[in-house]
């Protein structure tokens, strides 16, 4: 994540900088981001193999204008461009290749934080032809800011309560939070857990009897929660199929393959396809 955000931000630097990483980072694609930044007038050179880092960012500023971005593999590419866009010389307008936007709630979270720091940014267009517009020549304004607890991390203790019984409470969770991974609370409730909210504290109680399978679940909006939820599925009363999560294959590891391997070690029958994982307890 840091490499992607830095790559966009460093287009604003006044000198060239090379962004690199460990061997796994050199296997993670970055061409979708580089292509969109080039369309906005930035100069970047991919020096790694297979369109992966290292990347030389030549700096000198971001001219701006319209650009097409491939949002089908990672929302991080979109968030990276957005964070740098207020400093462009011209208004930035991002349109999406084939109208596909993966993990959109993460993009909306980026917009929320940008606005909190004074940036003017908005969605434009109609469904299927949506675009993001960012006003040029802006500067983020300093302020005091409270960062919410991380929903991706909180998913694990919530799921522990679902599996082992008892209860787990996490404080500091805004009732209006836009963090996508808090959607796992709805899944656990539908499986038979009790979810209580009191102020900014959320408590998950394990099920009174057993965990009900939800059958097929589309987790495209919150793919980071798949790792925790897949383990909960081991204890459900029937098979679970998690769908529309192809981007898990280009994370720090191929997460679908890793889940299949590790769940199988625990005695489950786990099978995967290009964008799905099926778990039979």
Secondary structure, DSSP 8 states (H G I E B T S, - for coil): -HHHHHHHHGGGSSS-EEE---TTGGGSB-HHHHHHHHHTT--EEE-SSTTBS-EEE--S----EEEEEEESS-HHHHHHHHHHHTTSSS-EEEEEEEEEETTHHHHHHHHHHHHHTT--EEEEEETTEEEEEE-SS-------------HHHHHHHHHHHHHH-SEEEE----TT---GGGGHHHHHHHTT-EEEEETTEEEEE--SS-B---EEEE-GGGGGGHHHHHHHHTTBSS-EEEES-GGGGGSSS-HHHHHHHHHHHTT-EEEE-SS-EEEE-
